[in-house]
Amino acid sequence: MSKCYFFLVLETVLGYDRLMNMRDVIISITGIQHDPTGQKDAVELVTAGKYGFENGESRFTYEESDLTGLDGTRTTFTISPMGVVMRREGSLNSEMVFREGKKDLFLYETPYGSATMGVDTRRIDAKLDEHGGTMELDYAIDFNHTPVGRNKFKINVKEKRHG
């Protein structure tokens, strides 16, 4: 069994949080969402979460709330040299892959049904280490090849001070 396959099986069975030393952090997300008509919507969220860094790969996770409209959903970002994966599990399920300069398709599942959407990643700038750091994402979203928005987010992950 290859090492990569072994860790994929462990992640699926045990959950990645158990494989990586996850610490308490504060996650700040700020961003602007543009719709096709040019309307802008500013987003800002500060929440508690968990963060881990190992072998050049970062992972942070947090629980969504009524404020985001995704109550009952856990969001997890995994950042590696290959790109960024955002996985949502719970009341809404999706997995978006961000690879700079590439377009990827993903399945967006809601209680009302599912749809295939596209994400065209314009820019990824991740500066994360064992203490946290920042990540910026700039990407466009489409539904059946029709643009539905462009999003620019900056995410800051800081170790939570205990005491």
Backbone as ProteinMPNN parsed JSONL, in Angstrom:
{"seq_chain_A": "MSKCYFFLVLETVLGYDRLMNMRDVIISITGIQHDPTGQKDAVELVTAGKYGFENGESRFTYEESDLTGLDGTRTTFTISPMGVVMRREGSLNSEMVFREGKKDLFLYETPYGSATMGVDTRRIDAKLDEHGGTMELDYAIDFNHTPVGRNKFKINVKEKRHG", "coords_chain_A": {"N_chain_A": [[0.849, -1.175, 0.0], [0.622, 2.177, -0.902], [2.17, 5.081, 0.596], [0.775, 7.524, 0.343], [-1.855, 6.654, -0.285], [-2.404, 5.233, 2.059], [-2.513, 7.303, 4.01], [-4.699, 8.709, 2.999], [-6.748, 6.86, 3.397], [-6.648, 6.705, 6.228], [-7.342, 9.374, 6.841], [-9.967, 9.448, 5.896], [-11.231, 7.454, 7.456], [-10.541, 8.017, 10.176], [-10.61, 10.777, 10.39], [-9.095, 13.814, 9.594], [-8.298, 15.656, 11.518], [-7.4, 14.18, 13.667], [-5.037, 13.155, 12.768], [-3.34, 15.285, 12.364], [-1.772, 17.645, 14.437], [-3.945, 19.645, 15.881], [-4.665, 22.982, 16.792], [-6.227, 25.459, 18.928], [-7.579, 28.338, 17.405], [-8.152, 31.723, 16.216], [-10.113, 32.692, 13.579], [-10.252, 34.959, 11.006], [-12.209, 36.252, 8.482], [-12.414, 38.188, 5.669], [-13.987, 39.759, 2.942], [-15.0, 40.438, -0.484], [-17.779, 40.05, -2.49], [-18.692, 39.927, -5.815], [-21.439, 40.333, -7.942], [-22.777, 39.33, -11.205], [-23.916, 41.685, -12.198], [-22.42, 43.687, -11.212], [-22.857, 44.494, -8.644], [-21.75, 44.77, -5.272], [-20.953, 42.885, -2.358], [-20.014, 43.025, 0.891], [-18.22, 40.931, 3.14], [-17.694, 39.78, 6.407], [-16.252, 37.874, 8.913], [-15.545, 36.619, 12.097], [-14.331, 34.015, 13.942], [-14.028, 31.2, 16.197], [-11.798, 28.437, 15.799], [-10.015, 25.521, 14.576], [-6.585, 24.699, 13.916], [-3.923, 23.334, 12.004], [-0.564, 22.455, 11.064], [1.615, 20.758, 9.03], [4.314, 19.133, 7.495], [4.497, 21.041, 5.396], [1.854, 21.455, 4.746], [-1.239, 23.017, 5.449], [-4.111, 23.172, 7.559], [-7.299, 24.33, 8.386], [-10.272, 24.652, 10.319], [-13.725, 25.344, 10.951], [-16.895, 25.969, 12.562], [-19.841, 26.802, 10.918], [-22.42, 29.373, 11.226], [-25.625, 30.861, 12.166], [-25.204, 33.435, 11.283], [-23.755, 33.218, 8.884], [-25.538, 31.893, 7.389], [-25.299, 29.219, 7.124], [-25.74, 27.447, 9.206], [-25.025, 24.579, 11.139], [-23.138, 23.481, 9.525], [-19.841, 22.413, 8.841], [-16.843, 23.935, 7.944], [-13.872, 23.343, 6.2], [-10.6, 24.133, 5.335], [-7.929, 23.101, 3.343], [-4.606, 23.569, 2.672], [-2.057, 23.292, 0.366], [1.002, 22.792, -1.55], [-0.147, 22.049, -3.959], [-2.529, 23.396, -4.174], [-5.664, 24.728, -2.96], [-8.206, 23.327, -0.978], [-11.569, 23.558, -0.221], [-13.809, 22.282, 1.946], [-17.128, 21.603, 2.73], [-19.323, 20.344, 5.137], [-22.333, 19.003, 6.321], [-25.312, 20.704, 6.89], [-25.113, 21.733, 4.404], [-23.327, 20.489, 1.652], [-20.26, 20.448, 0.038], [-17.339, 20.49, -2.074], [-14.776, 22.409, -2.94], [-12.175, 22.999, -5.232], [-9.307, 24.869, -5.511], [-7.049, 25.962, -7.802], [-4.492, 27.85, -8.843], [-4.916, 29.724, -11.778], [-6.402, 27.785, -12.999], [-9.463, 26.053, -13.929], [-11.961, 24.432, -12.147], [-14.501, 21.961, -11.6], [-17.278, 21.514, -9.378], [-19.515, 19.82, -7.11], [-22.38, 21.138, -5.782], [-24.236, 20.773, -3.04], [-27.406, 21.029, -1.551], [-30.137, 21.129, 0.859], [-32.234, 21.269, -0.892], [-31.536, 20.236, -3.307], [-28.99, 19.448, -5.825], [-26.239, 20.884, -7.689], [-23.984, 21.271, -10.453], [-21.144, 23.222, -10.463], [-18.735, 25.734, -11.498], [-15.396, 26.733, -10.676], [-13.133, 29.217, -11.162], [-9.981, 29.865, -10.574], [-8.275, 32.743, -9.917], [-6.201, 33.805, -8.352], [-4.039, 32.729, -5.749], [-2.693, 33.32, -2.639], [-0.875, 32.232, -0.209], [0.382, 32.408, 2.995], [1.294, 30.684, 5.285], [2.25, 29.087, 8.32], [3.544, 27.084, 11.06], [2.38, 28.602, 13.076], [0.132, 29.82, 12.096], [-1.219, 32.376, 9.979], [-1.754, 34.068, 6.829], [-4.099, 33.931, 4.087], [-5.011, 34.562, 0.78], [-7.631, 34.533, -1.565], [-8.784, 34.672, -4.88], [-11.35, 34.342, -7.027], [-13.608, 33.192, -9.619], [-17.028, 32.252, -9.988], [-19.173, 29.96, -11.665], [-22.309, 28.849, -13.06], [-23.443, 26.281, -14.927], [-21.74, 27.272, -16.97], [-22.37, 29.954, -16.945], [-21.549, 33.057, -15.704], [-21.741, 33.718, -12.22], [-20.634, 35.11, -10.177], [-17.842, 36.844, -8.656], [-15.312, 36.401, -6.334], [-13.35, 37.692, -3.693], [-11.298, 36.948, -1.121], [-9.789, 37.37, 2.086], [-8.109, 35.607, 4.486], [-7.311, 35.256, 7.831], [-5.425, 33.54, 10.177], [-4.945, 33.05, 13.518], [-3.134, 32.065, 16.404], [-4.889, 31.134, 19.31], [-4.907, 32.903, 22.286], [-4.371, 31.628, 25.457], [-5.528, 31.958, 28.737]], "CA_chain_A": [[0.0, 0.0, 0.0], [1.448, 3.379, -0.964], [2.069, 5.986, 1.737], [-0.284, 8.489, 0.053], [-3.141, 5.955, -0.161], [-2.557, 4.912, 3.472], [-2.968, 8.498, 4.716], [-6.037, 9.022, 2.516], [-7.651, 5.954, 4.118], [-6.691, 7.156, 7.619], [-8.09, 10.624, 6.886], [-11.375, 9.126, 5.693], [-11.743, 6.648, 8.563], [-10.334, 8.643, 11.476], [-10.753, 12.229, 10.374], [-7.764, 14.391, 9.489], [-7.961, 16.373, 12.74], [-6.691, 13.27, 14.558], [-3.712, 12.897, 12.211], [-2.558, 16.507, 12.45], [-1.919, 18.298, 15.735], [-4.79, 20.827, 15.681], [-4.673, 23.903, 17.925], [-7.28, 26.476, 18.937], [-7.208, 29.573, 16.712], [-9.179, 32.677, 15.822], [-10.103, 32.813, 12.124], [-10.91, 36.176, 10.514], [-12.437, 36.191, 7.035], [-12.987, 39.397, 5.079], [-14.028, 39.602, 1.497], [-15.98, 41.124, -1.319], [-18.39, 39.208, -3.504], [-19.248, 40.709, -6.917], [-22.346, 39.556, -8.794], [-22.575, 39.674, -12.619], [-24.391, 43.042, -12.511], [-21.478, 44.654, -10.65], [-23.172, 44.747, -7.239], [-20.765, 44.231, -4.337], [-21.419, 42.527, -1.029], [-18.866, 42.822, 1.775], [-18.393, 39.838, 4.089], [-16.697, 39.754, 7.474], [-16.56, 36.86, 9.912], [-14.493, 36.262, 13.051], [-14.834, 32.834, 14.636], [-13.055, 30.253, 16.76], [-11.616, 27.257, 14.968], [-8.851, 24.667, 14.831], [-5.564, 24.853, 12.875], [-2.76, 22.465, 12.07], [0.438, 22.617, 10.01], [2.527, 19.62, 9.054], [4.925, 18.78, 6.207], [4.193, 22.046, 4.373], [0.414, 21.52, 4.49], [-2.017, 23.643, 6.512], [-5.543, 22.871, 7.578], [-8.079, 24.958, 9.447], [-11.677, 24.273, 10.265], [-14.605, 26.091, 11.855], [-18.326, 25.703, 12.441], [-20.639, 27.918, 10.41], [-23.467, 29.78, 12.166], [-26.759, 31.577, 11.566], [-24.682, 34.647, 10.634], [-23.327, 32.909, 7.517], [-26.627, 31.209, 6.7], [-24.927, 27.811, 6.946], [-25.759, 26.813, 10.516], [-24.999, 23.118, 11.048], [-22.139, 23.098, 8.523], [-18.432, 22.585, 9.199], [-16.018, 24.3, 6.8], [-12.468, 22.988, 6.369], [-9.675, 24.508, 4.265], [-6.646, 22.41, 3.307], [-3.723, 24.334, 1.791], [-0.82, 22.573, 0.062], [1.598, 23.325, -2.784], [-1.008, 21.696, -5.093], [-3.662, 24.313, -4.213], [-6.507, 24.856, -1.773], [-9.476, 22.61, -1.02], [-12.531, 23.979, 0.79], [-14.833, 21.238, 2.091], [-18.219, 21.91, 3.65], [-20.082, 19.148, 5.47], [-23.413, 19.245, 7.273], [-26.567, 21.085, 6.236], [-24.717, 21.963, 3.014], [-22.135, 19.697, 1.354], [-19.561, 20.765, -1.209], [-15.878, 20.472, -2.024], [-14.245, 23.265, -3.999], [-10.733, 22.924, -5.411], [-8.744, 26.099, -6.064], [-5.7, 25.824, -8.344], [-4.256, 29.12, -9.527], [-4.882, 29.673, -13.23], [-7.161, 26.611, -13.466], [-10.899, 25.998, -13.65], [-12.377, 23.128, -11.647], [-15.931, 21.792, -11.373], [-17.609, 20.92, -8.096], [-20.923, 19.555, -6.87], [-22.914, 21.967, -4.704], [-25.422, 20.075, -2.541], [-28.209, 21.704, -0.527], [-31.329, 20.324, 1.176], [-33.21, 21.41, -1.982], [-31.017, 19.588, -4.508], [-27.575, 19.694, -6.082], [-25.912, 21.457, -8.996], [-22.565, 21.319, -10.781], [-20.695, 24.6, -10.653], [-17.326, 25.868, -11.839], [-14.605, 27.734, -9.965], [-11.97, 29.631, -11.95], [-9.12, 30.52, -9.581], [-7.402, 33.777, -10.487], [-5.002, 34.027, -7.542], [-3.91, 32.183, -4.397], [-1.498, 33.805, -1.957], [-0.918, 31.638, 1.127], [1.569, 32.588, 3.834], [0.918, 29.982, 6.508], [3.271, 28.244, 8.929], [3.042, 26.379, 12.241], [1.673, 29.525, 13.968], [-1.017, 30.416, 11.409], [-0.814, 33.257, 8.897], [-2.813, 34.614, 5.981], [-4.334, 33.372, 2.767], [-5.914, 35.337, -0.063], [-8.2, 33.803, -2.699], [-9.525, 35.468, -5.864], [-11.89, 33.34, -7.937], [-14.918, 33.418, -10.228], [-17.939, 31.101, -9.907], [-20.187, 29.911, -12.722], [-23.335, 27.808, -13.026], [-23.653, 25.924, -16.333], [-20.893, 28.167, -17.763], [-22.867, 31.324, -16.851], [-20.954, 33.675, -14.511], [-22.648, 34.107, -11.139], [-19.959, 35.979, -9.223], [-16.395, 36.824, -8.438], [-15.073, 36.558, -4.905], [-11.992, 37.946, -3.206], [-11.297, 36.759, 0.323], [-8.543, 37.327, 2.852], [-8.348, 34.817, 5.689], [-6.22, 35.371, 8.789], [-5.507, 32.5, 11.203], [-4.061, 33.403, 14.636], [-3.224, 31.205, 17.576], [-5.719, 31.679, 20.383], [-4.169, 33.088, 23.528], [-5.056, 31.023, 26.599], [-5.111, 32.526, 30.02]], "C_chain_A": [[0.892, 1.234, 0.0], [1.183, 4.272, 0.247], [0.912, 6.968, 1.546], [-1.66, 7.841, 0.238], [-3.426, 5.645, 1.3], [-3.095, 6.122, 4.233], [-4.352, 8.929, 4.258], [-7.067, 8.148, 3.232], [-7.766, 6.383, 5.576], [-7.511, 8.426, 7.762], [-9.586, 10.346, 6.787], [-11.955, 8.411, 6.906], [-11.678, 7.397, 9.888], [-10.673, 10.125, 11.509], [-9.387, 12.863, 10.453], [-7.339, 15.096, 10.767], [-7.167, 15.492, 13.705], [-5.281, 12.976, 14.058], [-2.783, 14.094, 12.372], [-2.803, 17.128, 13.822], [-2.671, 19.613, 15.54], [-4.824, 21.658, 16.964], [-5.827, 24.89, 17.8], [-6.768, 27.76, 18.295], [-8.432, 30.481, 16.586], [-9.022, 32.876, 14.318], [-10.9, 34.056, 11.74], [-11.005, 36.088, 9.0], [-13.074, 37.506, 6.602], [-12.984, 39.219, 3.571], [-15.085, 40.45, 0.827], [-16.454, 40.141, -2.368], [-19.036, 40.132, -4.533], [-20.225, 39.825, -7.683], [-22.182, 40.025, -10.24], [-23.037, 41.08, -13.007], [-23.462, 44.117, -11.961], [-21.764, 45.014, -9.204], [-22.131, 44.072, -6.35], [-21.425, 43.942, -3.0], [-20.193, 42.238, -0.179], [-19.207, 41.76, 2.812], [-17.306, 39.956, 5.141], [-17.156, 38.771, 8.543], [-15.329, 36.654, 10.783], [-15.052, 35.126, 13.891], [-13.695, 32.017, 15.225], [-12.966, 29.049, 15.839], [-10.42, 26.452, 15.415], [-7.896, 24.808, 13.649], [-4.435, 23.866, 13.103], [-1.848, 22.71, 10.876], [1.426, 21.473, 10.138], [3.016, 19.334, 7.635], [4.531, 19.744, 5.084], [2.722, 22.167, 4.024], [-0.293, 22.109, 5.709], [-3.462, 23.19, 6.417], [-6.181, 23.671, 8.698], [-9.545, 24.682, 9.213], [-12.467, 25.101, 11.27], [-16.055, 25.703, 11.58], [-19.021, 26.964, 11.94], [-21.757, 28.22, 11.411], [-24.635, 30.409, 11.409], [-26.285, 32.812, 10.804], [-24.288, 34.405, 9.179], [-24.432, 32.245, 6.706], [-26.361, 29.729, 6.504], [-24.862, 27.078, 8.282], [-25.822, 25.297, 10.352], [-24.001, 22.604, 10.021], [-20.74, 23.358, 9.069], [-17.653, 22.876, 7.923], [-14.558, 24.007, 7.13], [-11.688, 23.414, 5.134], [-8.405, 23.688, 4.429], [-5.789, 23.109, 2.26], [-2.424, 23.558, 1.624], [-0.202, 23.212, -1.18], [0.74, 23.036, -4.023], [-2.183, 22.665, -5.25], [-4.402, 24.315, -2.895], [-7.777, 24.047, -2.004], [-10.339, 23.142, 0.11], [-13.65, 22.941, 0.812], [-15.866, 21.713, 3.103], [-19.036, 20.642, 3.852], [-21.128, 19.495, 6.516], [-24.703, 19.554, 6.541], [-26.339, 21.407, 4.76], [-23.43, 21.181, 2.785], [-21.541, 20.137, 0.024], [-18.066, 20.629, -0.978], [-15.378, 21.255, -3.225], [-12.729, 23.145, -4.024], [-10.289, 24.202, -6.102], [-7.321, 25.817, -6.505], [-5.469, 27.05, -9.217], [-4.126, 28.932, -11.031], [-5.673, 28.521, -13.827], [-8.641, 26.766, -13.136], [-11.241, 24.57, -13.253], [-13.89, 23.128, -11.451], [-16.144, 21.189, -9.995], [-19.113, 20.746, -7.983], [-21.347, 20.335, -5.638], [-24.227, 21.342, -4.261], [-26.093, 20.884, -1.447], [-29.378, 20.793, -0.173], [-32.353, 20.327, 0.031], [-32.756, 20.743, -3.278], [-29.548, 19.922, -4.709], [-27.382, 20.231, -7.497], [-24.407, 21.381, -9.198], [-22.203, 22.762, -11.108], [-19.214, 24.598, -10.992], [-16.664, 26.937, -10.997], [-13.325, 27.965, -10.767], [-11.079, 30.464, -11.032], [-8.163, 31.48, -10.263], [-6.096, 33.88, -9.715], [-5.137, 33.335, -6.188], [-2.616, 32.742, -3.823], [-1.577, 33.318, -0.515], [0.424, 31.815, 1.816], [1.233, 32.01, 5.21], [2.084, 29.14, 7.005], [2.684, 27.602, 10.183], [2.263, 27.267, 13.208], [0.405, 30.115, 13.354], [-0.521, 31.262, 10.254], [-2.005, 33.731, 8.099], [-2.915, 33.844, 4.668], [-5.309, 34.289, 2.039], [-6.328, 34.487, -1.248], [-8.974, 34.779, -3.571], [-10.019, 34.478, -6.914], [-13.255, 33.755, -8.471], [-15.712, 32.117, -10.156], [-18.89, 31.146, -11.093], [-21.128, 28.735, -12.49], [-23.706, 27.517, -14.464], [-22.961, 26.913, -17.278], [-21.407, 29.606, -17.803], [-22.286, 31.937, -15.581], [-22.02, 34.064, -13.485], [-21.96, 34.97, -10.09], [-18.46, 35.841, -9.243], [-16.157, 37.162, -6.975], [-13.595, 36.791, -4.625], [-12.051, 37.885, -1.693], [-9.892, 36.818, 0.886], [-8.883, 36.639, 4.168], [-7.103, 34.913, 6.574], [-6.439, 34.341, 9.894], [-4.472, 32.842, 12.279], [-4.25, 32.435, 15.778], [-4.033, 31.901, 18.66], [-4.879, 31.757, 21.638], [-4.982, 32.51, 24.682], [-4.592, 31.737, 27.858], [-5.913, 33.667, 30.471]], "O_chain_A": [[1.816, 1.333, 0.808], [0.107, 4.223, 0.844], [0.152, 7.218, 2.481], [-2.538, 8.436, 0.862], [-4.566, 5.775, 1.744], [-4.033, 5.987, 5.019], [-5.115, 9.468, 5.059], [-8.129, 8.629, 3.626], [-8.872, 6.423, 6.114], [-8.296, 8.551, 8.702], [-10.381, 10.942, 7.513], [-13.061, 8.732, 7.339], [-12.652, 7.411, 10.641], [-10.991, 10.662, 12.57], [-8.586, 12.483, 11.307], [-6.149, 15.137, 11.079], [-6.351, 15.997, 14.476], [-4.417, 12.586, 14.844], [-1.571, 13.928, 12.502], [-3.934, 17.129, 14.308], [-2.087, 20.594, 15.079], [-4.986, 21.13, 18.064], [-6.34, 25.127, 16.706], [-5.666, 28.218, 18.596], [-9.57, 30.07, 16.815], [-7.933, 33.19, 13.837], [-12.069, 34.193, 12.1], [-10.002, 35.875, 8.318], [-14.132, 37.891, 7.099], [-12.082, 38.601, 3.005], [-15.928, 41.079, 1.466], [-15.659, 39.488, -3.043], [-19.825, 41.009, -4.181], [-19.89, 38.695, -8.039], [-21.509, 41.028, -10.479], [-22.603, 41.613, -14.028], [-23.669, 45.307, -12.2], [-20.999, 45.76, -8.593], [-21.685, 42.958, -6.627], [-22.331, 44.653, -2.566], [-19.422, 41.326, -0.477], [-20.334, 41.695, 3.303], [-16.143, 40.201, 4.821], [-18.291, 38.827, 9.017], [-14.213, 36.53, 10.279], [-16.123, 35.254, 14.484], [-12.545, 32.13, 14.799], [-13.939, 28.685, 15.179], [-9.875, 26.671, 16.497], [-8.331, 25.012, 12.516], [-4.041, 23.596, 14.238], [-2.303, 23.122, 9.809], [2.0, 21.242, 11.203], [2.225, 19.298, 6.692], [4.265, 19.32, 3.959], [2.366, 22.903, 3.103], [0.008, 21.754, 6.849], [-3.965, 22.869, 5.341], [-5.677, 23.696, 9.821], [-10.0, 24.504, 8.084], [-11.942, 25.507, 12.307], [-16.39, 25.184, 10.515], [-18.812, 28.055, 12.472], [-22.015, 27.436, 12.324], [-24.634, 30.48, 10.18], [-26.887, 33.195, 9.801], [-24.464, 35.282, 8.333], [-24.299, 32.053, 5.497], [-27.107, 29.051, 5.797], [-24.027, 26.192, 8.469], [-26.58, 24.788, 9.527], [-24.015, 21.421, 9.682], [-20.486, 24.395, 9.683], [-17.782, 22.154, 6.934], [-14.067, 24.372, 8.198], [-12.074, 23.091, 4.011], [-7.863, 23.592, 5.53], [-6.189, 23.232, 1.103], [-1.768, 23.208, 2.606], [-0.818, 24.081, -1.797], [0.89, 23.715, -5.038], [-2.772, 22.753, -6.328], [-3.855, 23.956, -1.852], [-8.353, 24.078, -3.091], [-9.907, 23.18, 1.262], [-14.35, 22.748, -0.182], [-15.521, 22.166, 4.195], [-19.398, 19.955, 2.897], [-20.839, 20.198, 7.484], [-25.146, 18.788, 5.686], [-27.273, 21.358, 3.96], [-22.536, 21.202, 3.631], [-22.236, 20.19, -0.991], [-17.59, 20.649, 0.157], [-15.53, 20.832, -4.371], [-12.075, 23.183, -2.982], [-10.824, 24.574, -7.146], [-6.473, 25.471, -5.683], [-6.167, 27.258, -10.208], [-3.346, 28.107, -11.507], [-5.622, 28.3, -15.037], [-9.027, 27.488, -12.217], [-10.861, 23.617, -13.933], [-14.488, 24.167, -11.171], [-15.299, 20.443, -9.498], [-19.887, 21.423, -8.66], [-20.742, 20.206, -4.574], [-25.214, 21.368, -4.996], [-25.434, 21.368, -0.527], [-29.588, 19.781, -0.842], [-33.242, 19.476, -0.004], [-33.517, 20.692, -4.245], [-28.932, 20.591, -3.879], [-28.231, 20.062, -8.373], [-23.641, 21.422, -8.235], [-22.859, 23.425, -11.911], [-18.522, 23.598, -10.801], [-17.293, 27.934, -10.642], [-12.547, 27.044, -11.015], [-11.38, 31.623, -10.746], [-7.342, 31.076, -11.086], [-5.023, 34.02, -10.303], [-6.2, 33.351, -5.567], [-1.562, 32.647, -4.452], [-2.266, 33.92, 0.309], [1.466, 31.423, 1.29], [0.933, 32.736, 6.157], [2.818, 28.551, 6.211], [1.465, 27.577, 10.353], [1.555, 26.753, 14.074], [-0.323, 30.84, 14.031], [0.475, 30.923, 9.615], [-3.125, 33.794, 8.607], [-1.965, 33.207, 4.212], [-6.305, 34.735, 2.608], [-5.505, 33.809, -1.862], [-9.727, 35.613, -3.068], [-9.221, 33.849, -7.608], [-13.962, 34.558, -7.861], [-15.151, 31.025, -10.249], [-19.36, 32.214, -11.487], [-20.786, 27.763, -11.817], [-24.225, 28.389, -15.16], [-23.548, 27.335, -18.274], [-20.93, 30.403, -18.612], [-22.498, 31.405, -14.491], [-23.049, 34.65, -13.821], [-22.624, 35.51, -9.205], [-17.894, 34.878, -9.76], [-16.741, 38.108, -6.446], [-12.718, 36.177, -5.232], [-12.759, 38.665, -1.055], [-8.931, 36.377, 0.255], [-9.816, 37.03, 4.869], [-5.985, 34.678, 6.117], [-7.52, 34.278, 10.48], [-3.276, 32.917, 11.997], [-5.369, 32.03, 16.09], [-3.881, 33.099, 18.897], [-4.215, 30.79, 22.011], [-6.148, 32.863, 24.862], [-3.417, 32.071, 28.012], [-5.651, 34.223, 31.538]]}, "name": "protein", "num_of_chains": 1, "seq": "MSKCYFFLVLETVLGYDRLMNMRDVIISITGIQHDPTGQKDAVELVTAGKYGFENGESRFTYEESDLTGLDGTRTTFTISPMGVVMRREGSLNSEMVFREGKKDLFLYETPYGSATMGVDTRRIDAKLDEHGGTMELDYAIDFNHTPVGRNKFKINVKEKRHG"}
